[in-house]
Amino acid sequence: MPEKVNDPVCGMQIDKEKAKGPVDHMGKLFYFCSESCQRKFEKEPMKYMEK
Ligand SMILES: [Zn+2]
């Protein structure tokens, strides 16, 4: 069963092996559904961090 990861930008669940990334932010790895979500996160990671 593929491992699911959460896209912090759009909230989508994606298969880890199909996801873009990961991007390391403050020691945590983040995965994305698309390059555009990845770029948004890289631009302003704090905006998408868990509150
Ligand atoms: Zn996304």
mmCIF file of the protein (N, C-alpha, C, O) and its ligand, coordinates in Angstrom:
data_MODEL
# 
_entry.id   MODEL 
# 
loop_
_entity.id 
_entity.type 
_entity.pdbx_number_of_molecules 
1 polymer     1 
2 non-polymer 1 
# 
_entity_poly.entity_id                      1 
_entity_poly.type                           'polypeptide(L)' 
_entity_poly.nstd_linkage                   no 
_entity_poly.nstd_monomer                   no 
_entity_poly.pdbx_seq_one_letter_code       MPEKVNDPVCGMQIDKEKAKGPVDHMGKLFYFCSESCQRKFEKEPMKYMEK 
_entity_poly.pdbx_seq_one_letter_code_can   MPEKVNDPVCGMQIDKEKAKGPVDHMGKLFYFCSESCQRKFEKEPMKYMEK 
_entity_poly.pdbx_strand_id                 A 
# 
loop_
_entity_poly_seq.entity_id 
_entity_poly_seq.num 
_entity_poly_seq.mon_id 
_entity_poly_seq.hetero 
1 1  MET n 
1 2  PRO n 
1 3  GLU n 
1 4  LYS n 
1 5  VAL n 
1 6  ASN n 
1 7  ASP n 
1 8  PRO n 
1 9  VAL n 
1 10 CYS n 
1 11 GLY n 
1 12 MET n 
1 13 GLN n 
1 14 ILE n 
1 15 ASP n 
1 16 LYS n 
1 17 GLU n 
1 18 LYS n 
1 19 ALA n 
1 20 LYS n 
1 21 GLY n 
1 22 PRO n 
1 23 VAL n 
1 24 ASP n 
1 25 HIS n 
1 26 MET n 
1 27 GLY n 
1 28 LYS n 
1 29 LEU n 
1 30 PHE n 
1 31 TYR n 
1 32 PHE n 
1 33 CYS n 
1 34 SER n 
1 35 GLU n 
1 36 SER n 
1 37 CYS n 
1 38 GLN n 
1 39 ARG n 
1 40 LYS n 
1 41 PHE n 
1 42 GLU n 
1 43 LYS n 
1 44 GLU n 
1 45 PRO n 
1 46 MET n 
1 47 LYS n 
1 48 TYR n 
1 49 MET n 
1 50 GLU n 
1 51 LYS n 
# 
loop_
_struct_asym.id 
_struct_asym.entity_id 
A 1 
B 2 
# 
loop_
_chem_comp.id 
_chem_comp.type 
_chem_comp.mon_nstd_flag 
ALA 'L-peptide linking' y 
ARG 'L-peptide linking' y 
ASN 'L-peptide linking' y 
ASP 'L-peptide linking' y 
CYS 'L-peptide linking' y 
GLN 'L-peptide linking' y 
GLU 'L-peptide linking' y 
GLY 'peptide linking'   y 
HIS 'L-peptide linking' y 
ILE 'L-peptide linking' y 
LEU 'L-peptide linking' y 
LYS 'L-peptide linking' y 
MET 'L-peptide linking' y 
PHE 'L-peptide linking' y 
PRO 'L-peptide linking' y 
SER 'L-peptide linking' y 
TYR 'L-peptide linking' y 
VAL 'L-peptide linking' y 
ZN  non-polymer         . 
# 
_pdbx_entity_nonpoly.entity_id   2 
_pdbx_entity_nonpoly.name        ? 
_pdbx_entity_nonpoly.comp_id     ZN 
# 
_pdbx_nonpoly_scheme.asym_id         B 
_pdbx_nonpoly_scheme.entity_id       2 
_pdbx_nonpoly_scheme.mon_id          ZN 
_pdbx_nonpoly_scheme.ndb_seq_num     1 
_pdbx_nonpoly_scheme.pdb_seq_num     101 
_pdbx_nonpoly_scheme.auth_seq_num    101 
_pdbx_nonpoly_scheme.pdb_mon_id      ZN 
_pdbx_nonpoly_scheme.auth_mon_id     ZN 
_pdbx_nonpoly_scheme.pdb_strand_id   A 
_pdbx_nonpoly_scheme.pdb_ins_code    . 
# 
loop_
_atom_site.group_PDB 
_atom_site.id 
_atom_site.type_symbol 
_atom_site.label_atom_id 
_atom_site.label_alt_id 
_atom_site.label_comp_id 
_atom_site.label_asym_id 
_atom_site.label_entity_id 
_atom_site.label_seq_id 
_atom_site.pdbx_PDB_ins_code 
_atom_site.Cartn_x 
_atom_site.Cartn_y 
_atom_site.Cartn_z 
_atom_site.occupancy 
_atom_site.B_iso_or_equiv 
_atom_site.pdbx_formal_charge 
_atom_site.auth_seq_id 
_atom_site.auth_comp_id 
_atom_site.auth_asym_id 
_atom_site.auth_atom_id 
_atom_site.pdbx_PDB_model_num 
ATOM   1   N  N  . MET A 1 1  ? 0.849  -1.196 0.000  1.00 0.00 ? 1   MET A N  1 
ATOM   2   C  CA . MET A 1 1  ? 0.000  0.000  0.000  1.00 0.00 ? 1   MET A CA 1 
ATOM   3   C  C  . MET A 1 1  ? 0.882  1.243  0.000  1.00 0.00 ? 1   MET A C  1 
ATOM   4   O  O  . MET A 1 1  ? 1.763  1.365  0.851  1.00 0.00 ? 1   MET A O  1 
ATOM   5   N  N  . PRO A 1 2  ? 0.666  2.168  -0.936 1.00 0.00 ? 2   PRO A N  1 
ATOM   6   C  CA . PRO A 1 2  ? 1.542  3.345  -0.987 1.00 0.00 ? 2   PRO A CA 1 
ATOM   7   C  C  . PRO A 1 2  ? 1.319  4.260  0.202  1.00 0.00 ? 2   PRO A C  1 
ATOM   8   O  O  . PRO A 1 2  ? 0.201  4.446  0.682  1.00 0.00 ? 2   PRO A O  1 
ATOM   9   N  N  . GLU A 1 3  ? 2.409  4.814  0.648  1.00 0.00 ? 3   GLU A N  1 
ATOM   10  C  CA . GLU A 1 3  ? 2.342  5.739  1.773  1.00 0.00 ? 3   GLU A CA 1 
ATOM   11  C  C  . GLU A 1 3  ? 1.801  7.082  1.290  1.00 0.00 ? 3   GLU A C  1 
ATOM   12  O  O  . GLU A 1 3  ? 2.223  7.599  0.255  1.00 0.00 ? 3   GLU A O  1 
ATOM   13  N  N  . LYS A 1 4  ? 0.870  7.631  2.045  1.00 0.00 ? 4   LYS A N  1 
ATOM   14  C  CA . LYS A 1 4  ? 0.274  8.916  1.671  1.00 0.00 ? 4   LYS A CA 1 
ATOM   15  C  C  . LYS A 1 4  ? 0.966  10.044 2.427  1.00 0.00 ? 4   LYS A C  1 
ATOM   16  O  O  . LYS A 1 4  ? 1.334  9.921  3.595  1.00 0.00 ? 4   LYS A O  1 
ATOM   17  N  N  . VAL A 1 5  ? 1.121  11.140 1.707  1.00 0.00 ? 5   VAL A N  1 
ATOM   18  C  CA . VAL A 1 5  ? 1.665  12.332 2.345  1.00 0.00 ? 5   VAL A CA 1 
ATOM   19  C  C  . VAL A 1 5  ? 0.729  13.499 2.075  1.00 0.00 ? 5   VAL A C  1 
ATOM   20  O  O  . VAL A 1 5  ? -0.058 13.481 1.129  1.00 0.00 ? 5   VAL A O  1 
ATOM   21  N  N  . ASN A 1 6  ? 0.828  14.502 2.915  1.00 0.00 ? 6   ASN A N  1 
ATOM   22  C  CA . ASN A 1 6  ? -0.052 15.646 2.821  1.00 0.00 ? 6   ASN A CA 1 
ATOM   23  C  C  . ASN A 1 6  ? 0.668  16.842 2.198  1.00 0.00 ? 6   ASN A C  1 
ATOM   24  O  O  . ASN A 1 6  ? 1.747  17.235 2.643  1.00 0.00 ? 6   ASN A O  1 
ATOM   25  N  N  . ASP A 1 7  ? 0.064  17.402 1.181  1.00 0.00 ? 7   ASP A N  1 
ATOM   26  C  CA . ASP A 1 7  ? 0.585  18.614 0.563  1.00 0.00 ? 7   ASP A CA 1 
ATOM   27  C  C  . ASP A 1 7  ? 0.182  19.796 1.457  1.00 0.00 ? 7   ASP A C  1 
ATOM   28  O  O  . ASP A 1 7  ? -1.008 20.075 1.605  1.00 0.00 ? 7   ASP A O  1 
ATOM   29  N  N  . PRO A 1 8  ? 1.155  20.486 2.049  1.00 0.00 ? 8   PRO A N  1 
ATOM   30  C  CA . PRO A 1 8  ? 0.795  21.561 2.983  1.00 0.00 ? 8   PRO A CA 1 
ATOM   31  C  C  . PRO A 1 8  ? 0.214  22.790 2.283  1.00 0.00 ? 8   PRO A C  1 
ATOM   32  O  O  . PRO A 1 8  ? -0.411 23.633 2.927  1.00 0.00 ? 8   PRO A O  1 
ATOM   33  N  N  . VAL A 1 9  ? 0.416  22.892 0.977  1.00 0.00 ? 9   VAL A N  1 
ATOM   34  C  CA . VAL A 1 9  ? -0.050 24.074 0.253  1.00 0.00 ? 9   VAL A CA 1 
ATOM   35  C  C  . VAL A 1 9  ? -1.534 23.968 -0.072 1.00 0.00 ? 9   VAL A C  1 
ATOM   36  O  O  . VAL A 1 9  ? -2.307 24.868 0.256  1.00 0.00 ? 9   VAL A O  1 
ATOM   37  N  N  . CYS A 1 10 ? -1.934 22.875 -0.716 1.00 0.00 ? 10  CYS A N  1 
ATOM   38  C  CA . CYS A 1 10 ? -3.334 22.754 -1.128 1.00 0.00 ? 10  CYS A CA 1 
ATOM   39  C  C  . CYS A 1 10 ? -4.109 21.747 -0.287 1.00 0.00 ? 10  CYS A C  1 
ATOM   40  O  O  . CYS A 1 10 ? -5.326 21.625 -0.429 1.00 0.00 ? 10  CYS A O  1 
ATOM   41  N  N  . GLY A 1 11 ? -3.410 21.025 0.588  1.00 0.00 ? 11  GLY A N  1 
ATOM   42  C  CA . GLY A 1 11 ? -4.089 20.103 1.487  1.00 0.00 ? 11  GLY A CA 1 
ATOM   43  C  C  . GLY A 1 11 ? -4.389 18.752 0.878  1.00 0.00 ? 11  GLY A C  1 
ATOM   44  O  O  . GLY A 1 11 ? -5.019 17.914 1.522  1.00 0.00 ? 11  GLY A O  1 
ATOM   45  N  N  . MET A 1 12 ? -3.951 18.521 -0.353 1.00 0.00 ? 12  MET A N  1 
ATOM   46  C  CA . MET A 1 12 ? -4.209 17.259 -1.036 1.00 0.00 ? 12  MET A CA 1 
ATOM   47  C  C  . MET A 1 12 ? -3.378 16.125 -0.441 1.00 0.00 ? 12  MET A C  1 
ATOM   48  O  O  . MET A 1 12 ? -2.260 16.329 0.032  1.00 0.00 ? 12  MET A O  1 
ATOM   49  N  N  . GLN A 1 13 ? -3.960 14.914 -0.478 1.00 0.00 ? 13  GLN A N  1 
ATOM   50  C  CA . GLN A 1 13 ? -3.200 13.724 -0.104 1.00 0.00 ? 13  GLN A CA 1 
ATOM   51  C  C  . GLN A 1 13 ? -2.647 13.097 -1.371 1.00 0.00 ? 13  GLN A C  1 
ATOM   52  O  O  . GLN A 1 13 ? -3.383 12.875 -2.332 1.00 0.00 ? 13  GLN A O  1 
ATOM   53  N  N  . ILE A 1 14 ? -1.353 12.812 -1.374 1.00 0.00 ? 14  ILE A N  1 
ATOM   54  C  CA . ILE A 1 14 ? -0.750 12.198 -2.545 1.00 0.00 ? 14  ILE A CA 1 
ATOM   55  C  C  . ILE A 1 14 ? 0.077  10.991 -2.141 1.00 0.00 ? 14  ILE A C  1 
ATOM   56  O  O  . ILE A 1 14 ? 0.533  10.875 -1.003 1.00 0.00 ? 14  ILE A O  1 
ATOM   57  N  N  . ASP A 1 15 ? 0.259  10.092 -3.103 1.00 0.00 ? 15  ASP A N  1 
ATOM   58  C  CA . ASP A 1 15 ? 1.159  8.972  -2.873 1.00 0.00 ? 15  ASP A CA 1 
ATOM   59  C  C  . ASP A 1 15 ? 2.577  9.519  -2.781 1.00 0.00 ? 15  ASP A C  1 
ATOM   60  O  O  . ASP A 1 15 ? 3.016  10.324 -3.602 1.00 0.00 ? 15  ASP A O  1 
ATOM   61  N  N  . LYS A 1 16 ? 3.274  9.052  -1.752 1.00 0.00 ? 16  LYS A N  1 
ATOM   62  C  CA . LYS A 1 16 ? 4.620  9.566  -1.524 1.00 0.00 ? 16  LYS A CA 1 
ATOM   63  C  C  . LYS A 1 16 ? 5.514  9.363  -2.736 1.00 0.00 ? 16  LYS A C  1 
ATOM   64  O  O  . LYS A 1 16 ? 6.319  10.235 -3.067 1.00 0.00 ? 16  LYS A O  1 
ATOM   65  N  N  . GLU A 1 17 ? 5.383  8.235  -3.393 1.00 0.00 ? 17  GLU A N  1 
ATOM   66  C  CA . GLU A 1 17 ? 6.286  7.965  -4.524 1.00 0.00 ? 17  GLU A CA 1 
ATOM   67  C  C  . GLU A 1 17 ? 5.974  8.822  -5.751 1.00 0.00 ? 17  GLU A C  1 
ATOM   68  O  O  . GLU A 1 17 ? 6.825  8.983  -6.626 1.00 0.00 ? 17  GLU A O  1 
ATOM   69  N  N  . LYS A 1 18 ? 4.768  9.368  -5.821 1.00 0.00 ? 18  LYS A N  1 
ATOM   70  C  CA . LYS A 1 18 ? 4.418  10.237 -6.957 1.00 0.00 ? 18  LYS A CA 1 
ATOM   71  C  C  . LYS A 1 18 ? 4.547  11.714 -6.612 1.00 0.00 ? 18  LYS A C  1 
ATOM   72  O  O  . LYS A 1 18 ? 4.430  12.580 -7.480 1.00 0.00 ? 18  LYS A O  1 
ATOM   73  N  N  . ALA A 1 19 ? 4.788  11.991 -5.334 1.00 0.00 ? 19  ALA A N  1 
ATOM   74  C  CA . ALA A 1 19 ? 4.813  13.386 -4.888 1.00 0.00 ? 19  ALA A CA 1 
ATOM   75  C  C  . ALA A 1 19 ? 6.068  14.108 -5.352 1.00 0.00 ? 19  ALA A C  1 
ATOM   76  O  O  . ALA A 1 19 ? 7.105  13.494 -5.607 1.00 0.00 ? 19  ALA A O  1 
ATOM   77  N  N  . LYS A 1 20 ? 5.948  15.431 -5.456 1.00 0.00 ? 20  LYS A N  1 
ATOM   78  C  CA . LYS A 1 20 ? 7.117  16.272 -5.732 1.00 0.00 ? 20  LYS A CA 1 
ATOM   79  C  C  . LYS A 1 20 ? 7.834  16.546 -4.415 1.00 0.00 ? 20  LYS A C  1 
ATOM   80  O  O  . LYS A 1 20 ? 7.232  16.543 -3.341 1.00 0.00 ? 20  LYS A O  1 
ATOM   81  N  N  . GLY A 1 21 ? 9.116  16.779 -4.531 1.00 0.00 ? 21  GLY A N  1 
ATOM   82  C  CA . GLY A 1 21 ? 9.885  17.035 -3.322 1.00 0.00 ? 21  GLY A CA 1 
ATOM   83  C  C  . GLY A 1 21 ? 10.741 15.836 -2.966 1.00 0.00 ? 21  GLY A C  1 
ATOM   84  O  O  . GLY A 1 21 ? 11.083 15.066 -3.863 1.00 0.00 ? 21  GLY A O  1 
ATOM   85  N  N  . PRO A 1 22 ? 11.093 15.641 -1.749 1.00 0.00 ? 22  PRO A N  1 
ATOM   86  C  CA . PRO A 1 22 ? 10.693 16.500 -0.631 1.00 0.00 ? 22  PRO A CA 1 
ATOM   87  C  C  . PRO A 1 22 ? 11.522 17.779 -0.519 1.00 0.00 ? 22  PRO A C  1 
ATOM   88  O  O  . PRO A 1 22 ? 12.630 17.892 -1.043 1.00 0.00 ? 22  PRO A O  1 
ATOM   89  N  N  . VAL A 1 23 ? 10.928 18.727 0.190  1.00 0.00 ? 23  VAL A N  1 
ATOM   90  C  CA . VAL A 1 23 ? 11.623 19.955 0.561  1.00 0.00 ? 23  VAL A CA 1 
ATOM   91  C  C  . VAL A 1 23 ? 11.821 19.904 2.073  1.00 0.00 ? 23  VAL A C  1 
ATOM   92  O  O  . VAL A 1 23 ? 10.888 19.653 2.835  1.00 0.00 ? 23  VAL A O  1 
ATOM   93  N  N  . ASP A 1 24 ? 13.037 20.145 2.473  1.00 0.00 ? 24  ASP A N  1 
ATOM   94  C  CA . ASP A 1 24 ? 13.354 20.137 3.903  1.00 0.00 ? 24  ASP A CA 1 
ATOM   95  C  C  . ASP A 1 24 ? 13.123 21.526 4.468  1.00 0.00 ? 24  ASP A C  1 
ATOM   96  O  O  . ASP A 1 24 ? 13.698 22.507 3.997  1.00 0.00 ? 24  ASP A O  1 
ATOM   97  N  N  . HIS A 1 25 ? 12.288 21.595 5.469  1.00 0.00 ? 25  HIS A N  1 
ATOM   98  C  CA . HIS A 1 25 ? 12.093 22.874 6.147  1.00 0.00 ? 25  HIS A CA 1 
ATOM   99  C  C  . HIS A 1 25 ? 12.143 22.658 7.641  1.00 0.00 ? 25  HIS A C  1 
ATOM   100 O  O  . HIS A 1 25 ? 11.308 21.953 8.206  1.00 0.00 ? 25  HIS A O  1 
ATOM   101 N  N  . MET A 1 26 ? 13.137 23.274 8.286  1.00 0.00 ? 26  MET A N  1 
ATOM   102 C  CA . MET A 1 26 ? 13.338 23.160 9.728  1.00 0.00 ? 26  MET A CA 1 
ATOM   103 C  C  . MET A 1 26 ? 13.355 21.707 10.182 1.00 0.00 ? 26  MET A C  1 
ATOM   104 O  O  . MET A 1 26 ? 12.761 21.351 11.199 1.00 0.00 ? 26  MET A O  1 
ATOM   105 N  N  . GLY A 1 27 ? 14.045 20.878 9.412  1.00 0.00 ? 27  GLY A N  1 
ATOM   106 C  CA . GLY A 1 27 ? 14.219 19.490 9.792  1.00 0.00 ? 27  GLY A CA 1 
ATOM   107 C  C  . GLY A 1 27 ? 13.057 18.576 9.455  1.00 0.00 ? 27  GLY A C  1 
ATOM   108 O  O  . GLY A 1 27 ? 13.093 17.381 9.748  1.00 0.00 ? 27  GLY A O  1 
ATOM   109 N  N  . LYS A 1 28 ? 12.021 19.137 8.836  1.00 0.00 ? 28  LYS A N  1 
ATOM   110 C  CA . LYS A 1 28 ? 10.858 18.336 8.450  1.00 0.00 ? 28  LYS A CA 1 
ATOM   111 C  C  . LYS A 1 28 ? 10.795 18.260 6.936  1.00 0.00 ? 28  LYS A C  1 
ATOM   112 O  O  . LYS A 1 28 ? 11.117 19.224 6.241  1.00 0.00 ? 28  LYS A O  1 
ATOM   113 N  N  . LEU A 1 29 ? 10.372 17.093 6.424  1.00 0.00 ? 29  LEU A N  1 
ATOM   114 C  CA . LEU A 1 29 ? 10.267 16.944 4.980  1.00 0.00 ? 29  LEU A CA 1 
ATOM   115 C  C  . LEU A 1 29 ? 8.828  17.175 4.532  1.00 0.00 ? 29  LEU A C  1 
ATOM   116 O  O  . LEU A 1 29 ? 7.880  16.675 5.137  1.00 0.00 ? 29  LEU A O  1 
ATOM   117 N  N  . PHE A 1 30 ? 8.693  17.941 3.461  1.00 0.00 ? 30  PHE A N  1 
ATOM   118 C  CA . PHE A 1 30 ? 7.378  18.227 2.917  1.00 0.00 ? 30  PHE A CA 1 
ATOM   119 C  C  . PHE A 1 30 ? 7.305  17.766 1.466  1.00 0.00 ? 30  PHE A C  1 
ATOM   120 O  O  . PHE A 1 30 ? 8.258  17.882 0.697  1.00 0.00 ? 30  PHE A O  1 
ATOM   121 N  N  . TYR A 1 31 ? 6.127  17.236 1.127  1.00 0.00 ? 31  TYR A N  1 
ATOM   122 C  CA . TYR A 1 31 ? 5.887  16.720 -0.231 1.00 0.00 ? 31  TYR A CA 1 
ATOM   123 C  C  . TYR A 1 31 ? 4.744  17.503 -0.861 1.00 0.00 ? 31  TYR A C  1 
ATOM   124 O  O  . TYR A 1 31 ? 3.911  18.089 -0.169 1.00 0.00 ? 31  TYR A O  1 
ATOM   125 N  N  . PHE A 1 32 ? 4.725  17.498 -2.191 1.00 0.00 ? 32  PHE A N  1 
ATOM   126 C  CA . PHE A 1 32 ? 3.757  18.334 -2.903 1.00 0.00 ? 32  PHE A CA 1 
ATOM   127 C  C  . PHE A 1 32 ? 3.144  17.587 -4.079 1.00 0.00 ? 32  PHE A C  1 
ATOM   128 O  O  . PHE A 1 32 ? 3.741  16.665 -4.634 1.00 0.00 ? 32  PHE A O  1 
ATOM   129 N  N  . CYS A 1 33 ? 1.919  18.014 -4.448 1.00 0.00 ? 33  CYS A N  1 
ATOM   130 C  CA . CYS A 1 33 ? 1.218  17.363 -5.557 1.00 0.00 ? 33  CYS A CA 1 
ATOM   131 C  C  . CYS A 1 33 ? 1.773  17.828 -6.893 1.00 0.00 ? 33  CYS A C  1 
ATOM   132 O  O  . CYS A 1 33 ? 1.658  17.121 -7.895 1.00 0.00 ? 33  CYS A O  1 
ATOM   133 N  N  . SER A 1 34 ? 2.371  19.010 -6.915 1.00 0.00 ? 34  SER A N  1 
ATOM   134 C  CA . SER A 1 34 ? 2.842  19.576 -8.181 1.00 0.00 ? 34  SER A CA 1 
ATOM   135 C  C  . SER A 1 34 ? 4.004  20.514 -7.925 1.00 0.00 ? 34  SER A C  1 
ATOM   136 O  O  . SER A 1 34 ? 4.269  20.929 -6.796 1.00 0.00 ? 34  SER A O  1 
ATOM   137 N  N  . GLU A 1 35 ? 4.698  20.839 -9.032 1.00 0.00 ? 35  GLU A N  1 
ATOM   138 C  CA . GLU A 1 35 ? 5.821  21.763 -8.904 1.00 0.00 ? 35  GLU A CA 1 
ATOM   139 C  C  . GLU A 1 35 ? 5.347  23.136 -8.468 1.00 0.00 ? 35  GLU A C  1 
ATOM   140 O  O  . GLU A 1 35 ? 6.065  23.840 -7.757 1.00 0.00 ? 35  GLU A O  1 
ATOM   141 N  N  . SER A 1 36 ? 4.155  23.525 -8.880 1.00 0.00 ? 36  SER A N  1 
ATOM   142 C  CA . SER A 1 36 ? 3.690  24.866 -8.527 1.00 0.00 ? 36  SER A CA 1 
ATOM   143 C  C  . SER A 1 36 ? 3.447  24.956 -7.022 1.00 0.00 ? 36  SER A C  1 
ATOM   144 O  O  . SER A 1 36 ? 3.752  25.978 -6.408 1.00 0.00 ? 36  SER A O  1 
ATOM   145 N  N  . CYS A 1 37 ? 2.899  23.894 -6.419 1.00 0.00 ? 37  CYS A N  1 
ATOM   146 C  CA . CYS A 1 37 ? 2.745  23.893 -4.959 1.00 0.00 ? 37  CYS A CA 1 
ATOM   147 C  C  . CYS A 1 37 ? 4.109  23.920 -4.286 1.00 0.00 ? 37  CYS A C  1 
ATOM   148 O  O  . CYS A 1 37 ? 4.302  24.621 -3.292 1.00 0.00 ? 37  CYS A O  1 
ATOM   149 N  N  . GLN A 1 38 ? 5.047  23.162 -4.824 1.00 0.00 ? 38  GLN A N  1 
ATOM   150 C  CA . GLN A 1 38 ? 6.387  23.135 -4.246 1.00 0.00 ? 38  GLN A CA 1 
ATOM   151 C  C  . GLN A 1 38 ? 7.009  24.529 -4.280 1.00 0.00 ? 38  GLN A C  1 
ATOM   152 O  O  . GLN A 1 38 ? 7.620  24.967 -3.306 1.00 0.00 ? 38  GLN A O  1 
ATOM   153 N  N  . ARG A 1 39 ? 6.849  25.222 -5.405 1.00 0.00 ? 39  ARG A N  1 
ATOM   154 C  CA . ARG A 1 39 ? 7.434  26.566 -5.528 1.00 0.00 ? 39  ARG A CA 1 
ATOM   155 C  C  . ARG A 1 39 ? 6.786  27.536 -4.562 1.00 0.00 ? 39  ARG A C  1 
ATOM   156 O  O  . ARG A 1 39 ? 7.466  28.362 -3.953 1.00 0.00 ? 39  ARG A O  1 
ATOM   157 N  N  . LYS A 1 40 ? 5.473  27.440 -4.418 1.00 0.00 ? 40  LYS A N  1 
ATOM   158 C  CA . LYS A 1 40 ? 4.782  28.319 -3.465 1.00 0.00 ? 40  LYS A CA 1 
ATOM   159 C  C  . LYS A 1 40 ? 5.321  28.118 -2.064 1.00 0.00 ? 40  LYS A C  1 
ATOM   160 O  O  . LYS A 1 40 ? 5.552  29.071 -1.320 1.00 0.00 ? 40  LYS A O  1 
ATOM   161 N  N  . PHE A 1 41 ? 5.519  26.838 -1.717 1.00 0.00 ? 41  PHE A N  1 
ATOM   162 C  CA . PHE A 1 41 ? 6.028  26.538 -0.373 1.00 0.00 ? 41  PHE A CA 1 
ATOM   163 C  C  . PHE A 1 41 ? 7.438  27.081 -0.201 1.00 0.00 ? 41  PHE A C  1 
ATOM   164 O  O  . PHE A 1 41 ? 7.752  27.672 0.832  1.00 0.00 ? 41  PHE A O  1 
ATOM   165 N  N  . GLU A 1 42 ? 8.283  26.887 -1.193 1.00 0.00 ? 42  GLU A N  1 
ATOM   166 C  CA . GLU A 1 42 ? 9.668  27.331 -1.095 1.00 0.00 ? 42  GLU A CA 1 
ATOM   167 C  C  . GLU A 1 42 ? 9.755  28.853 -0.971 1.00 0.00 ? 42  GLU A C  1 
ATOM   168 O  O  . GLU A 1 42 ? 10.676 29.384 -0.351 1.00 0.00 ? 42  GLU A O  1 
ATOM   169 N  N  . LYS A 1 43 ? 8.804  29.531 -1.557 1.00 0.00 ? 43  LYS A N  1 
ATOM   170 C  CA . LYS A 1 43 ? 8.771  30.993 -1.506 1.00 0.00 ? 43  LYS A CA 1 
ATOM   171 C  C  . LYS A 1 43 ? 8.419  31.489 -0.104 1.00 0.00 ? 43  LYS A C  1 
ATOM   172 O  O  . LYS A 1 43 ? 9.090  32.368 0.436  1.00 0.00 ? 43  LYS A O  1 
ATOM   173 N  N  . GLU A 1 44 ? 7.371  30.925 0.477  1.00 0.00 ? 44  GLU A N  1 
ATOM   174 C  CA . GLU A 1 44 ? 6.943  31.374 1.807  1.00 0.00 ? 44  GLU A CA 1 
ATOM   175 C  C  . GLU A 1 44 ? 6.587  30.180 2.680  1.00 0.00 ? 44  GLU A C  1 
ATOM   176 O  O  . GLU A 1 44 ? 5.415  29.955 2.982  1.00 0.00 ? 44  GLU A O  1 
ATOM   177 N  N  . PRO A 1 45 ? 7.596  29.414 3.087  1.00 0.00 ? 45  PRO A N  1 
ATOM   178 C  CA . PRO A 1 45 ? 7.299  28.195 3.860  1.00 0.00 ? 45  PRO A CA 1 
ATOM   179 C  C  . PRO A 1 45 ? 6.517  28.460 5.141  1.00 0.00 ? 45  PRO A C  1 
ATOM   180 O  O  . PRO A 1 45 ? 5.681  27.648 5.538  1.00 0.00 ? 45  PRO A O  1 
ATOM   181 N  N  . MET A 1 46 ? 6.784  29.584 5.782  1.00 0.00 ? 46  MET A N  1 
ATOM   182 C  CA . MET A 1 46 ? 6.123  29.859 7.052  1.00 0.00 ? 46  MET A CA 1 
ATOM   183 C  C  . MET A 1 46 ? 4.600  29.953 6.905  1.00 0.00 ? 46  MET A C  1 
ATOM   184 O  O  . MET A 1 46 ? 3.847  29.619 7.820  1.00 0.00 ? 46  MET A O  1 
ATOM   185 N  N  . LYS A 1 47 ? 4.177  30.408 5.745  1.00 0.00 ? 47  LYS A N  1 
ATOM   186 C  CA . LYS A 1 47 ? 2.744  30.583 5.482  1.00 0.00 ? 47  LYS A CA 1 
ATOM   187 C  C  . LYS A 1 47 ? 2.007  29.247 5.546  1.00 0.00 ? 47  LYS A C  1 
ATOM   188 O  O  . LYS A 1 47 ? 0.820  29.187 5.868  1.00 0.00 ? 47  LYS A O  1 
ATOM   189 N  N  . TYR A 1 48 ? 2.748  28.166 5.227  1.00 0.00 ? 48  TYR A N  1 
ATOM   190 C  CA . TYR A 1 48 ? 2.090  26.860 5.117  1.00 0.00 ? 48  TYR A CA 1 
ATOM   191 C  C  . TYR A 1 48 ? 2.398  25.909 6.264  1.00 0.00 ? 48  TYR A C  1 
ATOM   192 O  O  . TYR A 1 48 ? 1.955  24.761 6.277  1.00 0.00 ? 48  TYR A O  1 
ATOM   193 N  N  . MET A 1 49 ? 3.162  26.409 7.219  1.00 0.00 ? 49  MET A N  1 
ATOM   194 C  CA . MET A 1 49 ? 3.477  25.560 8.364  1.00 0.00 ? 49  MET A CA 1 
ATOM   195 C  C  . MET A 1 49 ? 2.229  25.331 9.205  1.00 0.00 ? 49  MET A C  1 
ATOM   196 O  O  . MET A 1 49 ? 1.309  26.149 9.211  1.00 0.00 ? 49  MET A O  1 
ATOM   197 N  N  . GLU A 1 50 ? 2.213  24.217 9.909  1.00 0.00 ? 50  GLU A N  1 
ATOM   198 C  CA . GLU A 1 50 ? 1.125  23.912 10.835 1.00 0.00 ? 50  GLU A CA 1 
ATOM   199 C  C  . GLU A 1 50 ? 1.079  24.981 11.917 1.00 0.00 ? 50  GLU A C  1 
ATOM   200 O  O  . GLU A 1 50 ? 2.111  25.403 12.440 1.00 0.00 ? 50  GLU A O  1 
ATOM   201 N  N  . LYS A 1 51 ? -0.111 25.403 12.235 1.00 0.00 ? 51  LYS A N  1 
ATOM   202 C  CA . LYS A 1 51 ? -0.247 26.424 13.287 1.00 0.00 ? 51  LYS A CA 1 
ATOM   203 C  C  . LYS A 1 51 ? -0.138 25.760 14.657 1.00 0.00 ? 51  LYS A C  1 
ATOM   204 O  O  . LYS A 1 51 ? -0.224 26.438 15.681 1.00 0.00 ? 51  LYS A O  1 
HETATM 205 ZN ZN . ZN  B 2 .  ? -0.780 20.822 -4.051 1.00 0.00 2 101 ZN  A ZN 1 
# 
